[in-house]
Amino acid sequence: MKILIADDETPIREWIQFSIERGNHPDFEIVGVAENGNDALELALEHHVDTVITDIKMPGMDGLMLMKKLLEKMPYVSFIILTNYAEFSYAREAITYGAKKYFLKSELRGQDILEALLEIESERAALLEAKEEDCYSNGYLDIFTCCHRLDDDAFIRLFWQKHHFMEELDFVVVALRSRSSEGQKEKLDGFIRDQKLHILRPVLRNESIYLILQAESGELLKEAVQAFVSYWNEREPGIIVSSRSLHGIDRVMGGIEEAERMLQYDFFYKKGFFPAKIAENGERLERNTIKKECRKLLNRVMHEDRDTLNQDIDQWFSFFVHVPCQDVGWAKEACMSFVMGLEEIFLEYCKNSQEEPEIDRGWTLDKCREFCTYIIEELYSDNYLNYSQSVREAIQYIHDNYGNQDLSLKEVAQAVYRSPEYLSRRFKSETGKNFSVYLMLYRLNQAKELLLCTDMRIYEVAYAVGYAAPSYFSKVYHDYMGVTPEMTRCQQSDRKSE
């Protein structure tokens, strides 16, 4: 097993490496160590790693972005996630990308890393033992090697020829999530037997099934796909997607990738058929509007009455009633980011809460909305409404006026009809932060949003969040955020390139 370690803290990197080497496992090889996400991506692709142990928070490209980019190129790579942050929302998003384990650094032991690696090795060994002539023991075709040799055209061609791909025919890839139900493979085989057109052995990759149908014309393929949708919905209703009609053995893997992207619709819908050609024609989402409304909603939590806030959250989720395929991945991330932001507010207000949110691999749009409802109810309950009215009003005033360079404790105190001395004491007592520290951190977080989501120049961002001197802003940003504004801006470039 080729292992890569990525963490911006040198002691952590060295300790993990030492722990693995001390375990003296003959099949564990550390092929690379990186201190940021960009270097980790380059090393992972260079060495075709099997497992990545990565911090979530790193300079440049963070761990979640590293996972996404690697899975696009190497869909079978396994991940172990490390973080200093107790917010389980980060684990939730990592789990959705397929992280095998999630550890808090403060609680991590060397034995934990070794046990996680052994578990991953055991899973991989079970898959390999089950294979017979490119197939799993359950009869599904395994394309693991194809995914690792995408640049080897000769190998790809030979593989699909061996499994009876007919180059003269058009094809379409139909995909669905494996439900591990009894007789699922037999039901697929039953459909294949009853059809007169050419259908390859079903492919299994991760938790998805791909059926490659071939026919002499696009019209025949369309009829075959509709027949499958009807057949399958009678037996196991759920999301079914398809690629466009394609031609050529060199496009098979691309067709599978397109169908896999379409499978992200299962986040938004419980059932239905979504062909790529039709989904492409949908009206694009207004991404900037959605992001702005998201930030506004999060800023209003605890400063707006509960019913109004719930109505506005419902309105925000209605942006995703119809999602075109070009936006499906982005829309899923936007929903998860909103959940993460709301959960961070919950953890900030409810410091004494001992209940850890459940980490679930099956998050959907409905579950996100239900979770938000739960969080709002908890935040607005008598047990957790910990801030006094004057402090809540002061916080809201800061959020509304942070761009004013002259904003001061005296001004805020006047706005909420309290003396500066009284407000200062209450603010520190209830929030755990001095007024000046809270204001600074809020400004810096707003600056981070502007650096990630706009093309404003860094000095323009400094002015926008209330700093008269851009050089001083850069110093404060680096001291408290751990990275320079320029490094945060690089993350924006990474997201755009994605």
N, C-alpha and C positions, 0 to 999 in steps of 0.2 A: 504494500500500500504506500503510494507516494503522498507525503504529507507536506503541506505548506502552513507556516505560522505567520500571521499578520497581526501586529499590535504596535501602537505608537509608543508604548512604555517598554524601554529596554529591559528592566528587571523582570517584567512579565514574560517577554519573549524568551529570555535566557532561562527562566525557571521552567517554562513549559517544555523547552527543548531538553533541558536537563532531566525533567521528569520522564519524558518519553525514552531518552537514551538510557536512563537508569533502569527502566523496565526491561531493556535488553530483549525486546521481541524481535525475532529474526525477520519478520515480514514487514516491519515498520521502518520506512526510510524517510527522513526529513530532507526534502530536496530543495527547500528554499525558506528564507526568513525575510520578512518585509516589515517596514515601519510605517507604511501608508498603503491605502487602497490601490493607488495607481501602480506602484511597484509590485504589489501582490497579484494584480491582474496579469501583468506582463510575465511574471514568474510562473503563474499557474498555467497559462497558455503555452509557455515554452516547454514546461516539463510534463504537461498533460497529467496534472495531479489528480489523485482520487479523493482526497479529503483536505478541506481547508479549515483551520482553526483561526477564527478571526474576531477581533474586537468590533463592536458595532460602531463606536465613535472613533474615527481616525481623521487626520488631516486629509484634505483633498477629497478623494472618493471614500465614503464611509462603507461600513461592512455590508449594509443592506444593498447599496448600489453595486458593490463587488459581487454579491450573490447573484443579482439579476443579470449582470453582464456575463458572468461565467456560465450561468445556466443556459444562456442563449447559445453559447459555443459548445458547452460540455454538459448536457442535461443530466448526466448520471453522477456528477460530482456530489460528495456529501459535505455537510457543513456542521461545525461545532461553533456556537456563538458565545462570546465573552463580553461582559459589559460591567461598568462601574455603576450603572443606573438600575435602581430597583423598580422602575416603571415597567410593568409587565407588558405594556403596549408595544415596546420594542420587540419583546419575545414573540408577541402575537404576529407582527408583520414578518419576522424572521421565519416563524413556523409556516406561514403561508407560502414562503419561497422554498420550503423543504428542509429547514434546519433539523438535524437529527437530535441535537442536544442544545441546551441553553444554560449557561452558568453565570452566576454573579461572581466577579473576581474576589470579592471580600469573603466568599464562602468556599472558594475553589480549593480542592486538594489535588495533588499530583495523581493520586489513585483514581480520582474522578475522570481525568483526561484519559488515562489508560483504559478504564472500564468502558468509556464511550467509544474509544477506538476499537476495542475488542468487539463491542456490539456491532459497529459498522462493518468490521471485517467478517463477522459471523453472517450478517445479512448478505454481504457480497458473495461469500463462499456458498451459501445456500442457493443463490441464483445461478452461480456457475455450475454447481453440481446438478442442478435441475435441467441444464441445457443439453440438448441432443441435436446435432446438426442444425445449429442456429435457432433452435426452438426450446422453449421452457417445457417442463414436464406436463404442464396443463395444456400443451398444444399450441399456444400462441407463439408467433414468430418474434424473435428477439433481435433488435437492431442496435444493440449496444455498440458493437464494433463499427457499424456504419457511422454512428454519431461521433466516434472518436477518429474517424478517418474520412471526414467530409471532403478533404482536399485531394483524396486519392480517387480520381475518377475511374481508373481501371478497376479498383476493388469494388466500388459502388456498382459499376455496371455488371461485373461478374456476380455479385451478390444477388441482385434482382433478377438477372437471367436465370440463376440457379433456382430461384423461387418462382419461376414461370411468369415473369412479367413479359407481356407481349408488346414489343416496341411499335408495332404498326397501329395499335389501338390507342384511342384517347383514354384518359382515366380521371377519376375523381376520388378524393380521400374523404371518407365519412368517419367521424370521430364521436366518441361518447366516453363518459367516465365509467370506469369499472366499479360495479357495486358489489363485487365479490359474492353475488347471489348464487344459490345452487342452480346448476344447469345453465349458467350464462353462456358458456362456450358452446354447449349443445344447441342452444337457441340460435346462436350465430351460424353454426354449421347447418342447421335446418334451413335457414334462409338461403345460404349459399347453394345447397343442394337443389332447391326449388327454382333457382334462376337459370335462365338459358345463357346469360352473358358470362364473361370471364371475371371471376373474383378471386383475389389472392388470399392466402391464409391470413387470418386476422393478426395484426401486430399489437403487442403489448409493450408500452413504455411508461415507466413510473406507474401512475394509477389511471392511465388512459388506454383506450382500445381504438385502433385505426383499421378501417376496412377499405381496401383499395379495389374499386370497381372499374372494369374496363369494357368498352364497347366501341362500335365503329363510328358512332356519331354522338354529338353533344345531346341530341334529343333523346336517344336511347339511354344515355347516362342519367339524364334528368328524370326519366320515367323510373329507372332502377332505384335512384335515390329516394324518390317519393314512395316507392314500394317498400323500401327498407324502413322508412320513417313510420309508415302505417303499421307494418309488421311489428316493429319494436315497441311502439307506443302501446300496443295492445298487451304487451307482455311486461315491460319494465319502463313506464313513462319517466321521462326526464329530458335533459338537454341533449339534442343531437345537432351536430354542425357538419359542414362540408367545405372543402376547398373549392376553388374554381375548377372548371373542366380544363385539363392540361394534356400535354402530349410530350413524350420523350422520356427515356429512362433516366436522363440526367436531371429531371425535374421531380422525381419521386420524393426525395428527401425534402425538397422545398414545399411540396404539397402537404407532407406530414407536418412541417413546421407551420404552414398557414392554418391547417386544421387545429393544431394545438393552440395557436393564438386565439382562434375562434372559440375554443373551449372555455375561455375566460368569461363567456357569457353566463356560465353557471353561477357566477357571483351575483348576477342581477335577476335571473329568472329560474324558476323551479322546473319548468318544462317548456318545450317548444323546439322548432327547427330553425336553424340560423345558417343559411348558405352564405359563403363569403361574397358572392357576386351581389346579392341583394343588400347585405349589411353595409357594403361599401357605399351605397347610394344614400345613406342616412345623412341628415343635417349634422354638421360638426358641432361639438359642444363649445360653448363660450368659456374657454379655460380661464382666462383672466377674470371674468366675472365670477366664476365659481370660486376661484381662489380668494378673491377680495371678500366675497360674502362669507366664506369660511372664516377668515381672520376677524371680520366684524362680529360674527356670532360668538367666537371664542372670547373676544374682548368684552362681550356683554354678559357673559355668564356671571351670576351672582350680583349683577347690577341691573337686571331686568326682571320683571315679575315672571314667575314660572310658566304660566299659561301662554303668555306672549312668546316667551323663548321657545317653548315646545312647538308652537305653531310655526315659528320662523325656521326651526330645525326641520320640521316636516316639509316646508316650502323649499328648503335647500336640498333635501334628498329628492325632491321632485325633478331636479335637474337631470336625474339619471333614469327617467322613465323610458326614454328612447336613446340608446347609445350606439353610434356607428362603430364599425369594427376598428376604424383608425384610432378611436378614443377609448376602446374598452379597457386596455391595460392602464392607461392614465386615470380613467374614471375609478377603477378599482382602488388604485393607490390614493386618490383624493379622498375616497370614503374612509379608508383605513387611517389616513393622516388626520382626518377630522376626529375619528374615535381616539387616536393617540393623544391629540391635543386636549380633548375633553377629559380624558383619563388623567393627564398630567395636572389639570386644574383640580380634579377630585383629590388627587394625592397631596396637592399643596394645601387645600383647605382641610382635608380630613387626615391630618398627620397621625392621629391616634387610631385610625382604622387598622385592624389586624387582618381584615379579610383580603386575600390576594385574588385578583380577577383570574378567572379560569382561562387557560390558554387552549384554544380550540382550532383544529386544523380546518374546520368546515365553515369558516366565516362567509356570510353572504350579505347582500344589501339589507335584507330584512333583519338579520341578526345585528348588524351595525345600528340600525334604527332602534331596535329593542334595547340594545345596550345603552344607547344615548338616553333613552327614556328612563332607564334604571339609574343612570348616573345623575341626571337632573333631579329625579325624585330624592336621591340620597343627599345631594348637595343642598336642596331646599328644605330638607327635613329639619325639625327642631334640634336633632342631635348634632348636625354638622354645620348649622348656620352659625359659625364661630365668630364672624366679624361683626362688630357693632355698626350701626347705621352710619356714624360719622366716618369710620375707617372705610366702609364700602364706598361712600360718596367721595372720599379723598382719592381712593384708587381709581374710580371712574373719571374723576377730574384729571388725574395724571394721564390716563389712557386717551383722553380727549385732547390734551394740551401738551403732550410730551415734546412736540416740535418747537415749542416756544423756548428759546435759549435762556430766557430770564425766569423760567418757571422756578418757584421757590416754595419752601415750607410755609412761609408767611402768606403767599398768595393762595395756596391751597387751603390753609386754615381759615382764611377770610371767606373763601367760597363755601365752606361747610359750616361756617358760623361757630368756629372753635378757636381758642387761643393757640398759637404755635406751640407753646410748651405742653399744653394738654394733648394736642394732636400728636406731637412727637412721641410722648410717652405711650399713648394708646396704640399708635402705629407700630412701634417696636414691640410692644407687648403682644399684639395680636398677630402680626405677620412674621415676627422673628427677624425683621430687617429694619435698619434705620431708613428714614424717609429718603435720604440721598442715595443709599444703596439700591433701594427698590426702584427709584427713578432711573438710575444709571442702568440697571439690569434690564428694565423694560425698554429703554431706548436702544440698548444693544440688541435685544431680541427683535425689535422692529427693524433695526438696521440689517440684521441677518436676513429677514424676510425680503427686504428691498434688494439686497445683494443677490439673493437666489431667484427672485421672481421678476426683476426689472432690469433694464439696461442702463440705469442711472450710473453716472460716474461716482467713484468713491467719495470725492469731495461733495458731490450733490447729496449723497446719502448722509454724510456727516451733518450737513446743514439741515436736511429734512428731519433728522431725529433730535435736533437741538444742540448740536456742537458747532461752535463758531470757528474752531481751529481744526481742520482736517487731520493735521499731524497728531494732535492730542487725541482725537477720536481713534485713530489707528492704534496708538499706544494702548489706550484703555481697552479697545476691542481685543487686542492680542492678549493683554494681561488677564482678562476675565473670560474670554471665549476660548482661549487656548490656541487659536489660529489667527492669522492676519486676515484683514478684509479681502485681500487678493486671493488667499487660499479658499475662502468661502465662495468668492466669485467663480473660482475654478469648478466648484461643485455644480454651479449653474451650467457651465459649459459641458460637464459630463452628462447632465440630465438632457440637455438639448441634443447632444450627439446620440444619446440613447433613442 
